[in-house]
Amino acid sequence: SRVEVLHGVDLTARRGEMAAIVGASGSGKTTLLQILGTLDTPDDGELLFNGRSLLSCGENELSRHRNVNIGFIFQFHHLLSEFTALENVMLPGHIGGYRQGELARRAKRLLAQVGLEHRLHHRPGELSGGEQQRVALARALVLQPLLLLADEPTGNLDMSSGNAVFSLLQELCRSLDLCVIMVTHNLNLASAMDKKYTLVDGRLQENHCPAGEFGEKSKLSAGLTDMHGLC
């Protein structure tokens, strides 16, 4: 029998805003992020981007949508170890066929914005964990997306590095007019965002729950249903 992970989800996010999604492990946070990023498909409901329905799009069209409109950053940076910081940031543009000169200018500008202009030619193994995550952030933004989806981007960092990465996210959200949706277990970070959503028993609530409510693991697992609304 099918198990529903998400039901009755209604989420609206806008450019220039940061929205936090918090909840117990296994509550469906990553599944929700995958649906928002068109990496997974709900069984029912609507998924809108700037008023346009995405659920009727074919896979090629969704792939173009992801490449143009969405950036992704995860708990682990997934940088290529043999590439320099600059080369890692430029990689999405190479795949998308962007011109080398323009791509290099964008990558250098972003690396400067995240404070790594002096690390352009360093490989990931020569960077600290916080620096690696900042490279990953620059890579996620190099194609100038409208939406940034962040899955525990500070979860693998110490407090100081995590706070620095989060501060950068805040600055870039405002300066680039980004919509940022971030899954996090850190309630201090969540409370600093424009909107806070909590996943409880597969339902999304726009509120702030005490830390104790996230202590017990949800019983929900695989399967999708009822997703409505984005941007």
C-alpha positions in Angstrom: 0.0 0.0 0.0 1.1 3.6 -0.7 2.3 5.7 2.2 1.7 9.5 1.8 4.7 11.6 2.8 3.3 15.0 2.0 -0.4 16.1 1.9 -2.1 19.4 1.9 1.1 21.3 1.3 0.7 25.0 0.4 3.8 27.1 0.1 4.4 30.4 -1.6 7.9 32.0 -1.8 9.0 35.2 -3.4 12.2 36.8 -4.7 14.2 38.7 -2.1 12.8 36.3 0.6 14.3 33.5 2.6 12.0 30.7 3.8 13.1 28.0 6.2 11.6 24.5 6.3 12.2 22.6 9.6 10.9 19.3 10.9 11.9 15.9 12.3 14.2 13.6 10.4 12.1 11.6 7.9 9.3 14.2 7.9 9.6 14.8 4.1 11.7 18.0 4.1 14.1 16.7 1.4 11.2 15.2 -0.6 9.5 18.6 -0.6 12.7 20.3 -1.8 13.0 17.8 -4.6 9.5 18.5 -5.7 10.2 22.3 -5.7 13.3 21.6 -7.7 11.3 19.5 -10.2 13.6 16.5 -9.4 10.5 14.6 -8.2 6.8 14.8 -9.1 3.8 14.9 -6.8 0.8 12.6 -7.3 -1.6 15.5 -7.2 -1.9 19.3 -6.8 -0.1 22.2 -8.6 3.5 23.4 -8.9 3.7 27.0 -10.1 6.7 29.1 -11.0 6.0 32.7 -11.8 2.4 31.7 -12.5 3.4 28.9 -14.9 2.4 25.3 -14.2 5.4 23.0 -14.3 3.6 19.6 -13.9 2.5 19.6 -17.5 6.1 20.1 -18.8 8.1 17.3 -20.4 11.5 16.2 -19.0 13.5 18.2 -21.5 11.6 21.4 -20.6 12.0 20.7 -16.9 15.7 20.2 -17.4 16.0 23.6 -19.1 13.9 25.1 -16.3 16.3 23.7 -13.6 19.4 24.9 -15.5 18.1 28.4 -16.0 16.0 29.2 -13.0 17.1 27.0 -10.0 20.4 26.7 -8.1 21.0 23.9 -5.6 23.3 23.7 -2.6 23.6 20.7 -0.3 25.1 19.7 3.1 28.1 18.2 1.3 29.7 20.5 -1.3 30.2 17.8 -4.1 33.1 19.7 -5.6 35.3 18.0 -8.1 38.6 17.4 -6.4 40.8 17.7 -9.5 39.3 21.1 -10.5 40.2 24.5 -9.0 37.6 26.6 -7.2 37.2 28.7 -10.4 36.8 25.6 -12.6 34.2 24.1 -10.2 32.2 27.3 -10.2 32.3 27.5 -14.0 31.3 23.9 -14.5 27.5 24.4 -14.8 28.1 26.9 -17.6 30.3 24.5 -19.5 27.5 21.9 -19.4 25.0 24.6 -20.6 27.2 25.8 -23.4 27.9 29.3 -22.1 30.7 31.4 -23.5 34.0 30.9 -21.7 34.8 34.6 -21.2 31.5 35.6 -19.8 31.4 32.5 -17.6 34.9 33.2 -16.2 33.8 36.8 -15.4 30.7 35.6 -13.6 32.6 33.0 -11.6 35.4 35.4 -10.5 32.8 38.0 -9.5 30.9 35.4 -7.4 34.0 34.0 -5.8 34.9 37.6 -4.8 31.4 38.1 -3.4 31.8 35.0 -1.2 35.3 36.2 -0.1 37.4 33.8 -2.1 39.0 36.0 -4.7 42.4 34.9 -3.3 41.5 31.2 -3.7 40.6 31.0 -7.4 43.2 28.4 -8.3 43.1 26.3 -5.1 41.6 22.8 -5.3 39.0 21.6 -2.8 41.6 19.7 -0.7 43.4 23.0 -0.2 40.3 24.7 1.2 38.6 24.6 4.6 35.1 23.2 5.0 33.6 26.6 5.1 35.5 27.7 2.0 34.5 24.6 0.1 30.8 25.4 0.9 31.3 29.0 -0.3 32.6 27.6 -3.6 29.5 25.4 -3.8 27.3 28.4 -3.2 29.1 30.4 -6.0 28.7 27.4 -8.3 24.9 27.3 -7.5 24.6 31.0 -8.5 26.8 31.2 -11.6 23.9 30.8 -14.1 22.0 33.5 -12.2 19.0 31.5 -11.0 15.8 33.1 -9.6 15.4 30.3 -6.9 18.0 28.8 -4.7 17.2 25.5 -2.9 19.4 24.8 0.0 19.3 21.4 1.8 21.1 21.7 5.2 23.9 23.9 3.7 25.4 24.5 7.1 24.9 21.1 8.6 28.4 19.8 8.0 30.1 22.9 9.2 31.2 24.1 12.7 29.2 26.9 14.2 31.5 29.8 13.0 31.7 28.5 9.4 28.0 27.7 9.3 27.1 31.2 10.5 29.4 32.7 7.9 27.8 30.7 5.1 24.3 31.7 6.3 25.2 35.3 6.4 26.4 35.1 2.8 23.1 33.5 1.9 21.3 36.4 3.5 23.4 39.0 1.7 23.1 37.3 -1.7 19.4 36.8 -1.3 19.0 40.6 -1.0 21.6 41.7 -3.4 20.7 39.3 -6.2 16.9 39.4 -5.5 16.9 35.6 -5.0 14.2 33.4 -3.6 15.9 31.1 -1.1 14.2 28.0 0.4 16.4 26.3 3.0 15.9 23.0 4.8 17.6 23.2 8.2 17.6 21.6 11.7 19.1 24.8 13.1 16.2 26.7 14.7 18.4 29.8 15.3 19.0 30.1 11.6 15.3 29.4 10.8 14.2 32.2 13.1 16.4 34.7 11.2 14.6 34.0 7.9 11.6 35.8 6.5 9.3 32.8 6.7 9.4 29.7 8.8 7.6 26.5 7.8 7.4 23.3 9.9 6.6 19.9 8.5 4.6 17.8 11.0 3.0 14.5 9.9 3.4 15.5 6.3 1.6 18.9 6.7 3.4 22.2 6.3 2.6 24.8 8.9 3.8 28.4 8.7 5.0 28.9 12.3 7.9 28.4 14.7 8.0 25.2 16.8 10.1 24.7 19.9 13.2 22.5 19.5 11.6 19.7 21.6 8.9 19.1 18.9 11.6 17.8 16.5 13.1 15.3 18.8 11.0 12.3 17.8 11.4 10.9 14.3 8.3 11.0 12.1 6.8 7.7 11.0 6.4 8.9 7.4 8.4 7.4 4.5 8.2 7.0 0.8 5.5 8.3 -1.6 4.2 11.7 -2.6 0.8 13.5 -2.7 -0.8 16.9 -2.8 1.7 19.6 -3.6 0.4 23.1 -4.2 2.0 26.5 -5.0 5.4 28.1 -5.5 6.3 31.7 -6.5 
